[in-house]
Amino acid sequence: MKNHLLIIFLFSSLLGVSQNPNRSFESITYDNNVLELKVNDGVYKIIPYSESIVETTFIPNGETFKENSHAVVLKPETVKSELLKTDAAFELKTPGISVSIQKQPFQISYSYQGKPIISEKMGYVKNDILETIQFNLTKNEILYGGGARALGMNRRGHRLKLYNRAHYGYETHSELMNYTMPIMMSSYQYMIHFDNAPIGFLDLDSKKDNTLTYETTSGRKTYQVIVGDSWTDLIDNYTDLTGKQPLPPRWALGNFSSRFGYHSQKEVAATVQKFRDEQIPLDVVIIDIFWFGKDIQGHMGNLEFLKDSFPNPTQMIKDLKSDHINTILVTEPFVLTTSKRWQEVVDKDVMAKDSVGNPYTFDFYFGNTGLIDIYNPKGKAWFWNIYKDLADMGVTGVWGDLGEPEVHPSKLIHATGTADEVHNIYGHDWAGLIADGYKTDFPNQRPFILMRAGYSGSQRFGMIPWSGDVNRTWGGLQSQPEIALQMGMQGLGYMHSDLGGFAGDNQEAELYTRWLQYGVFQPIYRPHAQEDVPAEPVFWDSKTKALAKKSIALRYKLLPYNYNLSFENHKKGTPLMRPLFFEDESEALKTDASEYFWGGDFLIAPILKSQITEKEIYFPKNGNWFDFYTNDKFVGGKRVTVKVAEDQIPTFVRGGAFIPMAKPMQSTKDYDGNTIELHFYYDATVKESKGQLYNDDGLMADAYEKGHYELMTFSSKVSAREIEIEIKAEIGSDYQSQTKSVELVLHNINVKSKSVKNGRKKMDFTYHKDQKTITIPLEWNTSKELKLNIKLN
């Protein structure tokens, strides 16, 4: 035991020898899974949540323990653990994560299965302005996190402000954006979540002295250290802690028609009709602020249809629904003093207050306003009733805009605290208000909650974040993969951008085309922009429209694959977009966002600059990759320059992958999972592989948990002369499965097969010599397994 502790402390010395010289050990107790450590200036409370998560809180003398967390939903489990003691130290040891406490000089450090993770440096320190918690970093670790920023993948060296704020028209660099999250992730595959809402800073070694510092104005001195055996395991553990994302409605993976904004019912109907006339698939129309006012300014807070412009909104929504179009309306948390509802919200005590208890009013771009106090039960109930009435009318999604909040004066007071104390969680709790309302009043309906601001854990409300008012430039496009990849690592797997860019009047067909091609492989396909330049492809020239139509058609073709990614995210927290370093630990990839994985089986290299005709692609090692369009083979671990076409971005499929696809459709309503194409990418070097396809009705809340689903699994075994494919299904207890029509397509087959059999039964097949594919039509009763044997010459 002493030798074990000695090793830990030797490792700790590598992490840094600095400790708080003013802090001294006094006593220790460990009871009922809680370690309490008394020091001269306070108490540490240390709680293992699991073998992969431990929480540490410092409670200064004179303060009481603040239990309330806005992020954490996991309850600590009873972890097999023991407290090891020597004269000089203690170790709270679990089979996974362990905490070591050195008495003199005092220091706390963390390890995982004997390997050091991180140690407190000065630990908790309060200065004249801020309360801080300080840690030692090793010299070479790369740091991620801090929410949505455009800084490059390695965020080490920055002192990041934790204050949600919109950045209008940003491009390649943005220090401060709509989602600032108190999370640090290390290239050594651990993370620290600072479990405290008030504003502050996250200093990722800005002084270059190997120090991580969390700084806050007030609140909890609590953090969780989280580890994992892989990147996906780490994110799984973090989203266990803060909550898993529920499945979105399947239509959310379709194409959106959106702009700032549609001015009338007539304009909405005409725009949707153009999509139908052009046969460009569409599932959603989003109506911006003109649904409740003719002008941008003066009307915010009306939150009812303006009858002059939308004379029969209920019929409009019904007509759209009959055409398989979902309606989403923008809402904001501001009620202007000039709005129709101002006196109502004053009388009903809905608004946040000033110091003497009156509604706090202030000026911002849209007019003189107050802010809805969602922390006051009266404000929360009033706001939800707005949403309930809209849902009863047929509205199927919520857009929450300006939820940072965009302007949030420090002197404004909410029912639970000051503006600065709740600023960073306002969007988070706003989404929670909506999610809770749906669970109560529409318990079988999946909410769609599009929000511009949120916090750690917002994913559990079904939050769909977007990257704000990005400039409509190549620079704006270039920052988007980084933002989405970083946010996916921090639990918010649906981060996406306004496709085509939002801000400015730059109408450039090539930029628009490349952004929409990138959008095929990002979580939500939502072109949106100021109306100076059309966001919708139907209003572009014929060539641009045709290119956009091709991208959108591919998006719909990939619906089965993409919906399965949503299921993976729901179960494990795994992001839809994933950095290459998730699998390939090559040093250069740890700071690279120029390529990424779309799910587990696609490699994507978006075109982020103008006039690109060729691009150097790195193919991740430990496998081969096949061009999605040409079937050309590329060996993993190498860089190859490939030609870039005008009508697509470089897209590659992993050897051995199963890719489920759909037939052409005009909306996701046309897809039920009973007719699919199943593409298998044969690679002789991949002896065994697996894939899956999740399916349900696309609408029912908690469908998987209720047994209302089917989960199809595919496996392959490859030898020199044959391919064996096995297809089977798990049927939920409350699901009525139907016979499937499956078109199995085997790629990269150089010679015609001798035979295809299902057991002893010979199967029809077609060999396409030019395409090097075998196509096998199958009718599959999912109660039975299919076992196919494809004989190769």
SVG drawing of the C-alpha trace seen along z (x, -y; Angstrom):
<svg xmlns="http://www.w3.org/2000/svg" viewBox="-58 -52 66 78">
<polyline fill="none" stroke="black" stroke-width="0.4" points="0.0,0.0 2.8,-2.4 4.6,-1.6 1.3,-2.3 0.9,-5.7 4.6,-6.5 4.1,-5.9 1.0,-8.1 2.8,-11.0 5.8,-10.6 3.4,-10.9 1.8,-13.9 5.1,-15.6 5.2,-15.3 1.9,-17.2 3.3,-20.0 4.7,-20.6 2.8,-23.8 0.3,-23.7 -1.5,-26.3 1.0,-27.1 -1.8,-28.6 -3.9,-25.4 -3.2,-22.7 -4.8,-19.3 -6.8,-18.8 -9.0,-15.7 -10.7,-13.2 -13.8,-11.0 -15.3,-8.6 -18.8,-7.5 -21.7,-6.5 -19.7,-7.2 -18.8,-10.7 -15.3,-11.8 -15.1,-14.9 -11.7,-16.5 -11.3,-19.3 -8.6,-21.9 -7.9,-25.1 -9.9,-27.3 -12.8,-25.0 -14.1,-21.5 -13.6,-19.4 -16.5,-17.1 -15.5,-14.4 -18.1,-12.0 -17.4,-9.2 -20.3,-9.1 -19.0,-6.0 -15.7,-4.4 -15.3,-7.1 -16.6,-10.2 -15.7,-11.9 -17.0,-15.2 -15.1,-17.6 -16.6,-20.6 -14.7,-23.1 -16.9,-24.8 -15.0,-27.8 -15.4,-28.5 -18.6,-30.5 -20.4,-29.1 -22.8,-26.2 -22.9,-23.4 -24.9,-24.5 -26.5,-21.2 -28.3,-22.5 -26.7,-21.8 -28.1,-23.1 -26.1,-20.6 -25.9,-17.3 -28.8,-14.8 -26.9,-11.5 -27.2,-10.3 -24.1,-8.9 -24.0,-5.2 -22.4,-3.1 -18.9,-2.6 -16.6,0.2 -13.9,-1.9 -11.6,-2.0 -9.7,-4.7 -6.0,-3.9 -3.9,-5.6 -0.3,-6.3 1.3,-8.8 1.8,-11.3 -1.2,-10.7 -4.6,-9.2 -6.0,-7.7 -9.7,-7.2 -9.3,-4.3 -11.9,-2.8 -11.3,-0.3 -11.3,-3.3 -10.7,-6.8 -8.9,-7.5 -8.2,-10.6 -5.0,-11.1 -4.6,-13.6 -1.1,-14.7 -1.1,-16.1 2.0,-18.3 2.3,-20.3 -1.4,-19.8 -2.4,-18.7 -5.3,-16.8 -4.5,-14.8 -6.5,-12.4 -5.5,-9.2 -7.3,-6.6 -6.3,-2.9 -2.9,-4.1 -2.3,-6.6 -2.1,-10.3 -4.8,-12.7 -4.5,-16.1 -3.8,-17.7 -5.0,-20.9 -2.3,-23.6 -3.5,-26.3 -6.9,-24.7 -9.6,-27.2 -8.5,-30.8 -10.6,-33.9 -9.2,-37.3 -10.8,-40.7 -12.9,-40.1 -13.2,-36.4 -13.2,-33.0 -10.8,-30.6 -9.9,-26.9 -6.5,-26.2 -4.9,-23.0 -1.6,-21.8 -1.4,-20.9 1.3,-18.9 3.4,-20.6 2.1,-18.9 -1.6,-18.3 -3.9,-19.9 -7.1,-21.5 -10.6,-21.6 -13.9,-22.9 -15.3,-26.1 -18.4,-25.9 -18.8,-27.3 -15.8,-29.4 -13.8,-29.9 -10.3,-29.7 -8.8,-26.6 -9.2,-23.1 -6.5,-23.6 -7.8,-26.2 -4.8,-26.2 -3.4,-29.7 -6.8,-31.4 -8.6,-33.0 -12.2,-32.3 -14.9,-34.5 -17.9,-32.6 -20.7,-34.9 -23.1,-33.8 -23.1,-36.6 -24.1,-36.8 -21.3,-37.7 -22.9,-39.1 -21.1,-38.4 -18.2,-36.4 -15.9,-34.6 -12.7,-32.6 -12.1,-34.0 -14.6,-34.4 -13.5,-34.6 -17.0,-34.8 -20.2,-33.3 -23.7,-32.1 -22.7,-28.9 -20.0,-29.3 -19.6,-26.2 -17.4,-25.6 -15.8,-22.5 -12.2,-21.6 -11.3,-18.5 -7.7,-17.2 -6.0,-15.3 -5.1,-12.9 -8.8,-11.8 -10.2,-13.3 -12.4,-16.3 -13.2,-18.6 -16.7,-20.1 -17.0,-23.1 -20.5,-22.8 -21.4,-26.4 -23.6,-28.7 -22.6,-32.3 -20.4,-34.3 -16.7,-34.0 -13.6,-32.8 -12.0,-29.5 -8.3,-30.2 -6.6,-27.5 -3.0,-28.3 -3.0,-31.9 0.1,-32.7 1.9,-29.7 2.8,-28.3 1.0,-25.0 -2.0,-26.2 -5.8,-25.6 -7.9,-28.1 -11.6,-28.4 -12.7,-31.9 -16.2,-32.9 -18.0,-35.8 -20.0,-33.6 -21.7,-30.2 -20.6,-26.6 -16.9,-25.6 -17.7,-22.2 -16.2,-20.3 -16.3,-16.8 -13.3,-14.9 -14.5,-12.5 -12.4,-9.8 -13.0,-7.2 -11.3,-4.4 -11.9,-6.1 -13.3,-9.4 -16.7,-7.9 -16.6,-6.4 -15.6,-9.7 -18.5,-11.5 -20.8,-8.6 -19.8,-9.1 -20.2,-12.9 -23.7,-12.6 -24.6,-10.1 -23.7,-12.8 -25.6,-15.7 -28.2,-13.8 -28.7,-12.1 -30.2,-13.8 -33.7,-12.4 -34.3,-11.3 -35.5,-14.3 -38.5,-13.8 -37.3,-12.1 -38.5,-15.1 -35.8,-17.2 -33.3,-15.4 -35.0,-16.7 -34.6,-20.0 -35.8,-23.3 -37.1,-26.4 -36.2,-29.4 -35.2,-33.0 -35.3,-36.3 -38.1,-36.3 -41.5,-35.4 -43.8,-38.4 -47.2,-36.7 -49.2,-33.6 -49.3,-34.0 -45.5,-34.2 -45.1,-31.0 -47.5,-29.1 -45.9,-30.4 -42.4,-29.4 -43.4,-25.9 -45.2,-25.5 -41.9,-26.4 -40.2,-23.5 -42.9,-21.1 -42.9,-22.4 -39.1,-22.0 -39.4,-18.6 -36.8,-19.6 -37.5,-17.7 -38.8,-19.7 -40.1,-18.9 -40.1,-22.1 -40.9,-25.8 -39.6,-28.3 -41.4,-31.6 -39.4,-34.4 -40.6,-37.5 -43.0,-38.8 -45.6,-36.3 -46.4,-38.7 -45.5,-42.1 -45.1,-43.9 -41.8,-45.5 -38.6,-44.3 -38.9,-46.8 -41.7,-47.5 -43.6,-44.2 -41.6,-41.7 -43.6,-40.0 -46.9,-40.1 -46.6,-36.3 -49.8,-36.0 -50.3,-35.8 -50.8,-39.2 -54.1,-38.7 -53.4,-41.4 -50.5,-39.2 -51.6,-35.8 -55.4,-35.9 -56.0,-32.2 -52.9,-30.7 -54.7,-27.6 -55.7,-26.7 -52.2,-27.6 -50.6,-25.2 -53.2,-22.5 -52.5,-22.9 -48.8,-22.7 -49.2,-19.6 -51.3,-17.9 -48.4,-18.5 -46.0,-16.9 -44.6,-20.3 -43.9,-21.0 -44.3,-24.6 -41.8,-26.2 -42.3,-29.8 -39.6,-32.0 -40.1,-33.2 -38.0,-35.5 -37.9,-36.0 -38.4,-39.8 -41.7,-41.6 -41.5,-45.2 -43.3,-47.9 -44.9,-48.8 -46.2,-45.2 -49.9,-44.1 -49.0,-42.0 -47.0,-44.5 -49.8,-45.3 -50.8,-41.6 -47.3,-40.6 -47.1,-43.4 -50.4,-42.5 -49.5,-38.8 -46.1,-39.4 -44.2,-37.8 -41.2,-40.0 -37.8,-40.2 -37.6,-43.1 -35.5,-46.0 -34.2,-46.6 -37.6,-48.0 -39.8,-45.2 -40.9,-46.9 -40.4,-45.3 -36.9,-46.1 -37.0,-47.9 -34.2,-48.8 -33.5,-49.6 -32.1,-47.3 -32.2,-46.9 -35.8,-45.8 -37.2,-48.5 -37.8,-49.3 -38.3,-46.0 -38.5,-43.8 -37.3,-40.2 -39.5,-37.2 -38.5,-35.8 -38.6,-32.1 -37.4,-31.6 -40.6,-33.0 -43.3,-30.2 -45.7,-32.9 -43.4,-33.7 -42.7,-30.1 -46.4,-29.2 -47.3,-32.2 -44.5,-31.4 -45.5,-27.8 -49.1,-28.6 -48.0,-30.5 -46.3,-27.4 -49.2,-25.2 -51.6,-27.3 -49.3,-27.2 -48.9,-23.5 -52.7,-23.1 -52.8,-25.1 -50.5,-22.5 -47.1,-24.1 -44.6,-21.2 -41.4,-23.0 -40.0,-25.8 -37.4,-28.3 -35.9,-30.2 -33.9,-33.2 -31.9,-35.8 -31.7,-33.5 -28.2,-34.4 -30.2,-36.6 -28.9,-39.1 -29.1,-42.0 -29.2,-41.1 -28.3,-44.0 -26.4,-43.1 -28.8,-45.1 -31.8,-43.0 -33.1,-40.6 -34.7,-37.2 -36.8,-35.3 -33.7,-33.1 -30.9,-35.6 -29.2,-38.3 -28.8,-38.4 -25.1,-37.5 -25.9,-34.5 -28.4,-33.0 -27.2,-34.6 -25.4,-31.5 -28.2,-29.1 -31.1,-31.3 -31.3,-29.6 -30.8,-26.2 -33.6,-26.7 -35.8,-28.2 -35.3,-24.9 -36.1,-23.0 -39.3,-24.9 -40.4,-23.8 -39.3,-20.2 -41.1,-20.0 -44.2,-21.4 -44.2,-18.9 -43.8,-16.0 -46.8,-17.3 -49.2,-18.3 -47.9,-16.4 -46.2,-13.4 -46.2,-11.3 -44.7,-14.1 -41.0,-14.7 -40.2,-18.3 -38.0,-20.2 -36.2,-23.0 -33.9,-25.2 -31.9,-27.4 -29.2,-30.0 -27.8,-29.7 -27.5,-27.0 -25.3,-25.4 -23.7,-22.1 -26.4,-19.5 -28.8,-21.3 -28.8,-18.3 -31.1,-16.4 -34.0,-18.8 -33.7,-18.0 -31.7,-21.1 -30.9,-21.8 -28.1,-24.4 -26.9,-26.5 -23.8,-28.6 -25.3,-32.0 -25.2,-34.8 -22.2,-33.7 -21.0,-35.9 -22.0,-34.8 -18.4,-34.4 -15.8,-31.7 -14.3,-32.7 -17.7,-32.1 -17.9,-28.6 -14.3,-27.8 -15.1,-28.0 -18.2,-25.7 -16.6,-22.2 -14.5,-23.3 -17.5,-24.7 -19.7,-21.6 -16.9,-19.1 -16.1,-20.9 -19.7,-21.1 -20.4,-17.5 -17.5,-16.6 -19.2,-18.6 -22.5,-16.8 -24.4,-19.0 -24.3,-16.7 -26.7,-18.7 -24.7,-21.9 -25.1,-23.1 -24.9,-26.3 -27.2,-28.5 -26.4,-26.9 -25.2,-29.4 -24.3,-31.9 -26.6,-34.4 -25.1,-37.9 -24.4,-40.2 -25.5,-40.5 -22.8,-38.5 -24.6,-36.4 -21.9,-34.0 -23.1,-30.8 -20.0,-28.7 -20.0,-29.6 -23.7,-28.7 -23.2,-25.5 -20.2,-24.3 -22.0,-25.3 -25.0,-23.2 -22.8,-20.3 -21.2,-20.5 -24.7,-20.6 -25.4,-17.1 -23.0,-15.8 -23.9,-18.1 -26.7,-17.4 -29.5,-19.7 -30.0,-20.8 -31.3,-24.4 -30.4,-27.1 -31.2,-30.4 -30.2,-34.0 -31.1,-37.7 -33.5,-38.2 -31.1,-40.4 -29.9,-37.1 -32.2,-34.0 -31.5,-31.2 -33.8,-28.8 -32.4,-27.0 -35.6,-27.6 -34.8,-31.3 -31.3,-30.8 -30.3,-30.5 -30.9,-27.2 -27.4,-25.8 -27.1,-26.6 -30.6,-25.3 -29.7,-22.0 -26.5,-21.6 -28.5,-22.3 -31.2,-19.8 -28.5,-17.1 -27.2,-17.8 -30.6,-17.8 -31.5,-14.5 -28.4,-12.9 -29.3,-14.2 -32.7,-12.3 -31.0,-9.2 -28.9,-9.0 -31.9,-9.4 -31.7,-5.7 -28.0,-6.1 -28.5,-9.5 -31.5,-8.4 -29.3,-5.6 -26.7,-8.2 -29.4,-10.0 -30.1,-6.7 -26.4,-6.3 -26.4,-9.8 -29.5,-9.1 -28.0,-5.9 -24.4,-6.8 -24.1,-10.6 -21.8,-9.9 -21.7,-13.0 -22.9,-12.8 -19.7,-14.6 -16.5,-13.2 -12.9,-14.4 -10.4,-12.1 -8.4,-11.8 -11.3,-9.8 -9.7,-6.9 -6.3,-8.0 -3.9,-9.3 -1.5,-10.9 -0.3,-14.1 -1.3,-16.4 -4.9,-15.2 -5.3,-16.4 -5.7,-20.0 -7.3,-19.3 -10.9,-20.1 -10.4,-20.1 -11.8,-16.5 -14.1,-14.6 -16.1,-11.4 -19.8,-11.5 -20.9,-8.8 -18.6,-5.8 -18.3,-5.0 -18.1,-8.2 -14.9,-10.4 -15.8,-13.9 -13.5,-16.6 -15.6,-19.8 -14.5,-22.4 -14.0,-25.6 -12.2,-27.8 -13.1,-29.1 -11.9,-27.6 -10.6,-24.3 -10.0,-21.7 -8.0,-19.3 -7.5,-18.6 -5.0,-16.6 -6.9,-14.1 -5.5,-12.2 -7.0,-8.7 -7.2,-7.5 -5.1,-4.5 -6.2,-1.0 -8.4,-0.6 -9.1,-1.3 -11.4,-3.9 -13.5,-3.9 -14.6,-7.0 -18.4,-7.2 -18.9,-8.4 -16.2,-6.4 -15.5,-3.4 -11.7,-4.2 -9.8,-2.6 -7.4,-4.5 -5.2,-2.9 -5.4,-4.2 -2.5,-6.1 -1.6,-8.0 -2.1,-11.4 -3.4,-11.5 -4.3,-14.4 -7.7,-13.9 -9.6,-15.8 -12.5,-17.9 -15.8,-18.0 -18.1,-20.9 -21.2,-18.9 -19.9,-17.1 -17.4,-17.3 -14.8,-14.5 -16.7,-11.7 -15.3,-8.3 -16.7,-5.1 -14.9,-2.8 -14.0,0.6 -16.3,3.3 -19.1,0.7 -22.8,1.3 -24.5,-1.9 -28.4,-1.8 -30.0,-4.3 -33.5,-5.2 -35.2,-5.6 -35.9,-9.1 -38.6,-11.0 -40.1,-14.5 -40.4,-14.5 -39.4,-12.2 -43.1,-11.2 -42.5,-9.0 -40.0,-6.9 -41.1,-4.2 -38.1,-2.0 -39.7,0.9 -38.0,0.2 -34.2,-0.3 -31.0,0.0 -28.3,1.7 -24.8,1.0 -21.9,3.2 -18.4,2.0 -16.4,5.2 -12.8,5.1 -10.9,8.3 -8.7,7.1 -11.7,6.6 -12.5,10.2 -15.5,9.3 -17.6,6.2 -21.0,5.1 -23.6,2.4 -27.0,1.5 -30.2,-0.4 -32.6,-1.7 -36.2,-2.4 -39.4,-3.6 -42.4,-5.8 -40.2,-8.9 -42.6,-10.8 -43.3,-9.0 -41.4,-10.3 -39.2,-7.7 -40.0,-5.2 -37.0,-3.0 -37.7,-3.0 -41.4,-2.1 -40.4,0.9 -41.8,-0.9 -38.9,-0.2 -37.0,2.3 -33.2,2.6 -31.7,4.3 -28.2,5.6 -25.9,6.6 -22.7,8.6 -20.1,9.9 -17.5,12.5 -15.0,12.5 -12.7,15.2 -10.7,15.6 -13.6,17.1 -16.8,16.0 -18.7,13.3 -21.2,14.2 -23.8,11.6 -26.1,12.1 -29.2,9.8 -31.3,10.0 -33.7,7.8 -34.6,7.1 -38.2,6.1 -39.4,4.0 -42.2,5.3 -44.7,2.7 -43.7,2.6 -45.4,4.3 -42.7,5.0 -43.5,5.4 -41.8,7.3 -38.8,5.4 -38.0,4.9 -34.1,4.7 -31.9,4.1 -28.5,5.3 -25.7,3.8 -22.1,5.1 -19.5,2.7 -15.9,3.3 -16.6,6.8 -14.2,7.2 -15.6,10.5 -19.1,11.8 -20.2,14.0 -20.6,17.8 -23.8,17.9 -25.8,16.2 -27.6,18.4 -29.9,17.9 -29.2,21.2 -29.7,23.7 -32.0,21.4 -30.4,19.8 -31.0,16.0 -31.4,13.8 -28.7,11.2 -27.3,8.7 -23.6,8.0 -22.7,4.6 -19.3,4.9 -18.6,1.2 -19.7,0.3 -18.2,3.4 -21.3,4.1 -23.6,7.0 -27.3,6.2 -29.4,8.7 -33.2,8.0 -34.5,9.4 -37.9,9.7 -37.3,10.1 -39.6,11.2 -37.8,9.7 -38.9,12.6 -36.3,14.7 -32.6,14.2 -31.2,13.9 -27.9,15.7 -26.5,15.0 -23.5,16.7 -21.9,15.0 -19.4,17.2 -16.6,15.4 -14.5,16.8"/>
</svg>
